[in-house]
Amino acid sequence: MNPFEEKPAKIQSLFTDREKNYPKPYDKNAVDPYTKTRIILMNGTEFEANWFCHQAARHTNNMDLRREMASTRMQEKNQQIDISLLKPENESQLEHTIGYEQLAVDLTAELAKREKDFYVKKALDFALLEDFDHLYRYADLLEMKEGIIAENLVGKYTEIMPGRPTVAHHRHPVDNVRRPINSKTADTMTTLATMIITAAEQQTMNYYMNVTTLARDSLSRKLYREIALVEEGQVARCGDFIGACGSWLEMALWHEYTECYLYWSCYMTETNDYIKSLWEKNFVIEVSHLHKVGELLKKFEKKQACEVIPNGEFPQPLSLHENIDYVRDILKNTVQYTSLGEEYALLDELPDTANFFSYQKKIMPKPECAPSHKVICEHTNNFGRDYRFEIKRNPVPELTDVKHDNISVGREKGAAESSGFKANGDAIRSRK
């Protein structure tokens, strides 16, 4: 599939009667978990496209270009809100949160398994263990507050157990900065991966920032607050990969191409007929947006779309599915790593003066008071142990105790063993 070879519809013809096209929410008790995660992913992708377009318009004084952007921007926002409304009224904030974290785990794992650039893969693997632990913390809160078992929500496709403890995710902001890829020379899937993961993590951060004040008790509010700030660091690491190697219109073309690829992927992998028809409809819209940006690129910058994206043929569809073995492998081998400058380092090899330790002492002087830790403690007090869904024992021995939450792994030297990150075969190129 090459979206540049598809015949686009006219932008103005894509504005339709909003009342007639009001979306039908899914049945939360019957929907496939990956239908929910696809919905969350496309919600975030549409937000990123819309918000990028706002920023682009603010960085040009060309009124003709601004008017062109306004039309596509409104359609992106309309797509986003309609996708958001697929969430049913009877699905609680915490239930929906489980979907966000399942998406983060399985999307990150799937992108990492495909990644040819070792530097990008390490970042994906590193973030994976953070989202994996967030899923565990929210799942315990969900059972404690609503009596709902999260393994049913994730369809038992994704394990729920401790990852790198959330208390270890708080790092000095300078250690979240990453070197950008060059979209002009990078593998197409690498560029897509950086844009996809940025949109997904940004959507998660925005959701948590917005719902924190809506939580109904202090512990829930504090947990959302803690993890929302962790997500800021993740968005920084992912977003830095995108870089600034192209003009605003060149990057707009990449945004539209990414949307086309994701809607096509969703259509190719969707199991719900109604939702599948929406993915098809939105794919048609995005093809029109892609061609429109191509026209603008030619008109205002005298460039052809093929100069920006030489090969428009899509990679294989992005499929969301279980990644239990992969996650376990990453957990076993990298749980004791942290971020250092633009790279990653084993805690045992860090000097005591490293930013990580000083920052931890400043913002988390009493780690036992961290909301992410208190959630597990309170659940254990109420139920006699934590809540987890695992097919076998945690691959990190220090994280197997179901009655005591470990807050040393990933924070303290010698708290666990880790052998390091692994590349995906011979095609990997190091970018040190």
Secondary structure by P-SEA (a helix, b strand, c coil): ccccccccccccccccccccccccccccccccaaaaaaaaaaaaaaaaaaaaaaaaaaacccaaaaaaaaaaaaaaaaaaaaaaacccccccaaaaaaaaaaaaaaaaaaaaaacccaaaaaaaaaaaaaaaaaaaaaaaaaaaccccccccccccccccccccccccccccccccbbbbcccccccaaaaaaaaaaaaaaaaaaaaaaaaccccccaaaaaaaaaaaaaaaaaaaaaaaaacccccaaaaaaaaaaaaaaaaaaaaaccccaaaaaaaaaaaaaaaaaaaaaaaaaaaccccccccccccccccccccccccaaaaaaaaaccccccccccccccccccccccaaaaaaaaccccccccaaaaaaaaaaaaccbbbbbbcccccccccccccccccccccccccccccccccccccccccc
